[in-house]
Amino acid sequence: MVEDQNSVCFRTLHLKEPWALASYRSVGGYAQWEKILKEKTDPAKIIDELKLSALRGRGGAGFPTGLKWSFMPRSAPGQKYIVCNSDEGEPGTCKDRDILRYNPHQLIEGMAIAGYCIGATVGYNYIRGEFYEPIDRFEAALKEAYEAGLIGKDIQGSGVDFDLYTHCGAGAYICGEETALLESIEGKKGQPRFKPPFPAQFGLYGRPTTINNTESLASVPVILEKGGQWFLEQGRPNNGGPKLFSVTGHVERPDNFEVPLGTPFKDLLAMAGGVKGGKRLKAVIPGGSSVPVVPGDLMLQTDMDYDSIAKAGSMLGSGAVIVIAEGTCMVKVLANLAHFYAHESCGQCTPCREGTGWLARVLHRILNGQGRPQDIDLLDGVAGRIGGRTICALGDAAAMPVQSFLQHYRHEFEYMVEHGGRSLAEAA
Amino acid sequence: MSLRSAPLAVEAPERARDGLFTPEIRAQIDAHVAKYPPEWKQSAVMPALTLVQEWNGGWLTRELMDDVAAYLDMPPVAVYEVATFYGMYDLEPVGRHKIGVCNSVSCLLCGSEDLIHHVERKYGVRPGETTADGRFTFKEVECLGACRHAPAVLVGKTYHECLTPEALDKLIEELD
């Protein structure tokens, strides 16, 4: 069983009122920020420490955070921005919400340090609009931090400025895509931008900008406190640190678990109490709804880190582990996913706008007993024509589940088409 | 640099900004405007629409969107684009409350369809509709990010988690 839990983003979780400034202070909170302010630490040194830690972006793409920061033209004149992506909405993912609710100060400290390293004196935290309680917690923490003189102008007489604001979303999954998020802050529809130019050159308001996920930024203070080497050793080479895993679906005790990268999936499953009702494990979507599904038997031999899951044919993504028990109809699950992407496509690129609708409608038809034998190849064909042909990754995110479900569970789709909508899995 | 990120600022027509909404709402919008660069007043369009919608009983009229446009020096069409793009803005009259049942994958696996079918049967509303007595507007929403306590339902501004049809009923009965 895994013992070293809750060592980074959840390090205040055991305290009473873990979200309060005093609680965060009691675990060493803001010590790194104050040290930086006092010693005027060379930003390059901090970035080197992050690179050593092998912290990879926790939002889904897994891009090395230190490397991302190093792309910023730090000493270029003019305003630069640090933006936090708290637009958590990938189905299955519920970790950033708990960082905002239970440890908002660590995110503020992480954002302040990030701003210092990339030369940004202004930061925005983009929080999805439905997160009323987390927004209130974060705003209350911001107020505390301002009042304590931890952020603002000429912080603690250091000459360093850092202002941080909340920007609330209003219900659009696509705003979790970093350039759509920037458009949204600019008061527009959240439609992703074509890249290049990348945000480090042309970001918010056309200025150099770094966007990081909530969990990535909240990990930074602990990495600096304990060292990049320590963080790296918590995980595996190229997969540094612990990571939050949201284990949901058919498990006895769904929850968030902060455990080292490289933890075997079977241990994580055991922490969540095993498969609900003692059933057999059928399948796992290991990194949020956008990643390929992995059959249960293969998953039980896989470890939870970026590279191991890639070898199993999927992706670690956001760390949302969706567990599916025996007896679940995979056609129904896929139809649900397809509906989601059709609903959330921003409508900008034709292959995604039209293709996600096709996928959803054809799957709906199969579920309703009106499927045709050629529909299964049609699904595969449509998915294949979306992937790689769109501005952002939502197109791929819609296509990958379809292709992987058909690869592993094609017989369930065929059975349903042949039997007028009857489910093979539910009949069994 | 590209023109793409230039603000769409337009001169407001001859309208008295001071007369729009209420002084409290104007002050709240102004507090949002202050977060952004001076030339980017339009960055406050989302919070402004949220505030105005709440003030208007949960939905936005064309006139209110026009007022937001005037208040933020935006072309009205730019405000309509935002109001129609984001799911939390309602452009039709709504009930006194809004109930959003999450039906994304983790909630589906934990019984969200039972909740939806239950509401449909018992209260006679399909997703997107308002009950005949105007008590609530029923929505099927995408992932609320509360997957570890599925199924999740958003009632007004409050999350309710691990819900059964009976527990949801109790919540609904408590609404005025």
Boltz contact constraints between the chains, C-beta under 6 A:
constraints:
  - contact:
      token1: [A, 88]
      token2: [B, 145]
      max_distance: 6.0
  - contact:
      token1: [A, 89]
      token2: [B, 143]
      max_distance: 6.0
  - contact:
      token1: [A, 91]
      token2: [B, 104]
      max_distance: 6.0
  - contact:
      token1: [A, 91]
      token2: [B, 105]
      max_distance: 6.0
  - contact:
      token1: [A, 91]
      token2: [B, 143]
      max_distance: 6.0
  - contact:
      token1: [A, 92]
      token2: [B, 106]
      max_distance: 6.0
  - contact:
      token1: [A, 92]
      token2: [B, 147]
      max_distance: 6.0
  - contact:
      token1: [A, 94]
      token2: [B, 145]
      max_distance: 6.0
  - contact:
      token1: [A, 94]
      token2: [B, 146]
      max_distance: 6.0
  - contact:
      token1: [A, 94]
      token2: [B, 147]
      max_distance: 6.0
  - contact:
      token1: [A, 94]
      token2: [B, 148]
      max_distance: 6.0
  - contact:
      token1: [A, 97]
      token2: [B, 145]
      max_distance: 6.0
  - contact:
      token1: [A, 129]
      token2: [B, 88]
      max_distance: 6.0
  - contact:
      token1: [A, 130]
      token2: [B, 144]
      max_distance: 6.0
  - contact:
      token1: [A, 132]
      token2: [B, 157]
      max_distance: 6.0
  - contact:
      token1: [A, 165]
      token2: [B, 35]
      max_distance: 6.0
  - contact:
      token1: [A, 170]
      token2: [B, 46]
      max_distance: 6.0
  - contact:
      token1: [A, 170]
      token2: [B, 86]
      max_distance: 6.0
  - contact:
      token1: [A, 170]
      token2: [B, 88]
      max_distance: 6.0
  - contact:
      token1: [A, 171]
      token2: [B, 86]
      max_distance: 6.0
  - contact:
      token1: [A, 171]
      token2: [B, 87]
      max_distance: 6.0
  - contact:
      token1: [A, 171]
      token2: [B, 88]
      max_distance: 6.0
  - contact:
      token1: [A, 172]
      token2: [B, 86]
      max_distance: 6.0
  - contact:
      token1: [A, 185]
      token2: [B, 43]
      max_distance: 6.0
  - contact:
      token1: [A, 186]
      token2: [B, 43]
      max_distance: 6.0
  - contact:
      token1: [A, 187]
      token2: [B, 42]
      max_distance: 6.0
  - contact:
      token1: [A, 187]
      token2: [B, 43]
      max_distance: 6.0
  - contact:
      token1: [A, 187]
      token2: [B, 45]
      max_distance: 6.0
  - contact:
      token1: [A, 189]
      token2: [B, 81]
      max_distance: 6.0
  - contact:
      token1: [A, 189]
      token2: [B, 85]
      max_distance: 6.0
  - contact:
      token1: [A, 205]
      token2: [B, 5]
      max_distance: 6.0
  - contact:
      token1: [A, 206]
      token2: [B, 1]
      max_distance: 6.0
  - contact:
      token1: [A, 206]
      token2: [B, 5]
      max_distance: 6.0
  - contact:
      token1: [A, 246]
      token2: [B, 147]
      max_distance: 6.0
  - contact:
      token1: [A, 246]
      token2: [B, 148]
      max_distance: 6.0
  - contact:
      token1: [A, 248]
      token2: [B, 106]
      max_distance: 6.0
  - contact:
      token1: [A, 248]
      token2: [B, 147]
      max_distance: 6.0
  - contact:
      token1: [A, 248]
      token2: [B, 148]
      max_distance: 6.0
  - contact:
      token1: [A, 249]
      token2: [B, 106]
      max_distance: 6.0
  - contact:
      token1: [A, 249]
      token2: [B, 109]
      max_distance: 6.0
  - contact:
      token1: [A, 250]
      token2: [B, 109]
      max_distance: 6.0
  - contact:
      token1: [A, 254]
      token2: [B, 148]
      max_distance: 6.0
  - contact:
      token1: [A, 255]
      token2: [B, 148]
      max_distance: 6.0
  - contact:
      token1: [A, 289]
      token2: [B, 105]
      max_distance: 6.0
  - contact:
      token1: [A, 322]
      token2: [B, 105]
      max_distance: 6.0
  - contact:
      token1: [A, 322]
      token2: [B, 106]
      max_distance: 6.0
  - contact:
      token1: [A, 336]
      token2: [B, 105]
      max_distance: 6.0
  - contact:
      token1: [A, 336]
      token2: [B, 108]
      max_distance: 6.0
  - contact:
      token1: [A, 340]
      token2: [B, 104]
      max_distance: 6.0
  - contact:
      token1: [A, 340]
      token2: [B, 142]
      max_distance: 6.0
